[in-house]
Amino acid sequence: MRSMSQFGSLLFAGLLLTSPVTAQDAAVEAMQGYMEFAPYDAGIIVPQQITKDIFESVVFVDTRDAEQFAKGTIPGALHIEWREVLSRIDEIPTDKKVILFCNTGSLSAQAAFALRVAGCENVLVMQTGLDGWRKDAAHKP
């Protein structure tokens, strides 16, 4: 009886040790699959492309921190900090294009990549970020 209990404990410990590796392998496999088949400009938009029609048909998501968001953002933008996009994925619309941005585009690019790997094909990152939008956007309400 004692050997069955020890066997069960060893089996449970083995499962605990192998589960994170399996989850990690699946995540790496999903990212690799995306990167192998995504075109070079997949998921990218530049401020010069944001005309009035596009501005009115998309949802902007500001991925900067709360303090930066409070100082000013694109009119109507949602605020979801870049680190929170996966935990708040249910707040990201699926019925229209979503443009993520930060100050320069680097943090929002990480958020967009995570969302696209998670299956959100409607997500774009705005290269040059809010700084670029303020300088070069085709439409600024």
Sequence and secondary structure as in RCSB ss.txt:
>XXXX:A:sequence
MRSMSQFGSLLFAGLLLTSPVTAQDAAVEAMQGYMEFAPYDAGIIVPQQITKDIFESVVFVDTRDAEQFAKGTIP
GALHIEWREVLSRIDEIPTDKKVILFCNTGSLSAQAAFALRVAGCENVLVMQTGLDGWRKDAAHKP
>XXXX:A:secstr
 HHHHHHHHHHHHHHHHHHHHHHHHHHHHHHHHHHHHS TTTTEE GGG  HHHHHHSEEEE S HHHHHH  ST
T EE  GGGTTTTGGGS SSS EEEE SSSHHHHHHHHHHHHTT TTEEEETTHHHHHHHH S   
